[in-house]
Amino acid sequence: MSRLLPRGAADAYLRDCASRKVLDSIANKWTCLLVDALRDGPVRFGALRRRLDGITQKSLTQTLRAMERDGMVIRTMYPTIPPRVEYELSDLGHSLVVLMEGIRVWSETHVGEIEAARAAFDSRAAEEPQPVRPG
């Protein structure tokens, strides 16, 4: 299937297109969950860590930094002791809310079907004869 694109337009199917890096960033599970967790306004780091059960401090820090670098998150540091830092979505980040919510809801809705398909696949794969390696 060919697509007609204006000259110079982004095309994620091309290996060197910068839009692939954008896809790498937003296709991350933590990015998806953080967009949803930040949708209602500023949230502190500790509250995000508690909300995203299973995320490590390192992963949360790296994901928030990447999102800030990409212009999706605004980090605000308050001059208090100890320092208080809040994260919130930028306008660009807010433009992802509906998309990311859709992905999350689809995942939650279809998890049973996916698990059943995986179990069936694994069962078939376990029954297939394994190739014999010359010895």
C-alpha positions as CSV (number, residue, x, y, z in Angstrom):
1,M,0.0,0.0,0.0
2,S,1.5,3.3,-1.0
3,R,0.7,6.6,0.6
4,L,1.0,9.9,-1.1
5,L,2.6,12.4,1.2
6,P,3.5,16.0,0.6
7,R,7.2,16.5,-0.1
8,G,9.1,16.8,3.2
9,A,6.2,15.4,5.2
10,A,7.0,13.1,8.1
11,D,6.7,9.4,7.3
12,A,7.2,7.0,10.2
13,Y,7.7,4.1,7.7
14,L,11.0,5.6,6.7
15,R,13.9,4.5,8.9
16,D,15.4,8.0,9.2
17,C,12.2,9.9,9.8
18,A,12.3,11.8,13.1
19,S,8.6,10.8,13.7
20,R,9.9,7.3,14.6
21,K,11.6,8.8,17.7
22,V,8.3,10.4,18.6
23,L,6.6,6.9,18.3
24,D,9.3,5.4,20.5
25,S,8.6,8.0,23.1
26,I,4.8,7.8,23.2
27,A,4.6,4.0,22.7
28,N,6.3,3.5,26.1
29,K,3.9,2.0,28.7
30,W,5.0,4.4,31.4
31,T,4.5,7.4,29.1
32,C,0.9,6.2,28.4
33,L,0.1,5.8,32.1
34,L,1.8,9.1,33.0
35,V,-0.2,11.1,30.5
36,D,-3.4,9.7,32.1
37,A,-2.1,10.2,35.7
38,L,-1.2,13.9,34.9
39,R,-4.4,14.7,33.0
40,D,-6.1,16.5,35.9
41,G,-3.3,18.9,36.9
42,P,0.0,19.1,38.7
43,V,1.2,16.0,40.6
44,R,4.2,15.5,42.8
45,F,6.8,12.8,42.1
46,G,5.9,10.6,45.1
47,A,2.2,10.7,44.2
48,L,3.1,9.6,40.7
49,R,5.3,6.8,42.0
50,R,2.4,5.5,44.2
51,R,-0.1,5.8,41.4
52,L,2.1,3.8,38.9
53,D,2.4,0.6,40.9
54,G,5.6,-1.2,39.9
55,I,7.5,1.7,38.3
56,T,11.0,2.1,39.7
57,Q,12.3,5.5,40.8
58,K,14.8,5.3,38.0
59,S,12.2,4.5,35.3
60,L,9.9,7.3,36.6
61,T,12.7,9.8,36.6
62,Q,13.8,8.8,33.1
63,T,10.3,8.9,31.6
64,L,9.5,12.2,33.1
65,R,12.7,13.7,31.9
66,A,12.1,12.3,28.4
67,M,8.6,13.7,28.4
68,E,9.9,17.1,29.6
69,R,12.5,17.1,26.9
70,D,9.9,16.3,24.3
71,G,7.7,19.2,25.5
72,M,4.9,17.0,26.9
73,V,5.5,17.7,30.6
74,I,6.2,20.8,32.5
75,R,8.4,20.4,35.7
76,T,8.0,23.1,38.3
77,M,10.4,23.3,41.3
78,Y,9.3,25.3,44.3
79,P,12.0,26.9,46.5
80,T,11.0,25.2,49.7
81,I,12.9,23.0,52.1
82,P,12.8,20.2,51.2
83,P,12.3,21.2,47.6
84,R,8.9,20.5,46.1
85,V,8.6,19.5,42.5
86,E,5.4,19.1,40.5
87,Y,4.8,17.7,37.1
88,E,2.0,18.6,34.8
89,L,1.1,18.1,31.1
90,S,1.9,20.9,28.7
91,D,-0.6,21.7,25.9
92,L,1.2,19.2,23.7
93,G,0.9,16.6,26.5
94,H,-2.8,17.3,26.9
95,S,-3.2,16.6,23.1
96,L,-2.3,12.9,23.9
97,V,-4.8,12.4,26.7
98,V,-7.7,11.0,24.5
99,L,-5.3,8.7,22.6
100,M,-3.5,7.3,25.6
101,E,-6.8,6.9,27.5
102,G,-8.1,4.9,24.5
103,I,-5.0,2.6,24.5
104,R,-5.3,2.1,28.3
105,V,-9.0,1.4,28.2
106,W,-8.6,-1.0,25.2
107,S,-5.9,-2.8,27.1
108,E,-8.1,-3.2,30.2
109,T,-11.1,-4.2,28.2
110,H,-9.3,-6.9,26.2
111,V,-6.8,-8.3,28.7
112,G,-8.8,-11.5,29.1
113,E,-8.9,-12.2,25.4
114,I,-5.2,-11.5,25.1
115,E,-4.3,-13.8,28.0
116,A,-6.5,-16.5,26.5
117,A,-4.8,-16.1,23.1
118,R,-1.3,-16.3,24.7
119,A,-2.2,-19.4,26.7
120,A,-3.6,-21.1,23.5
121,F,-0.4,-20.1,21.6
122,D,1.9,-21.3,24.3
123,S,0.0,-24.6,24.5
124,R,0.3,-25.2,20.8
125,A,4.0,-24.2,20.8
126,A,4.6,-26.7,23.7
127,E,3.0,-29.5,21.6
128,E,5.0,-28.9,18.4
129,P,8.0,-31.2,17.9
130,Q,11.3,-29.5,18.6
131,P,14.0,-29.7,15.9
132,V,16.7,-32.2,16.6
133,R,20.2,-30.7,16.6
134,P,23.0,-32.7,15.2
135,G,25.2,-33.7,17.9
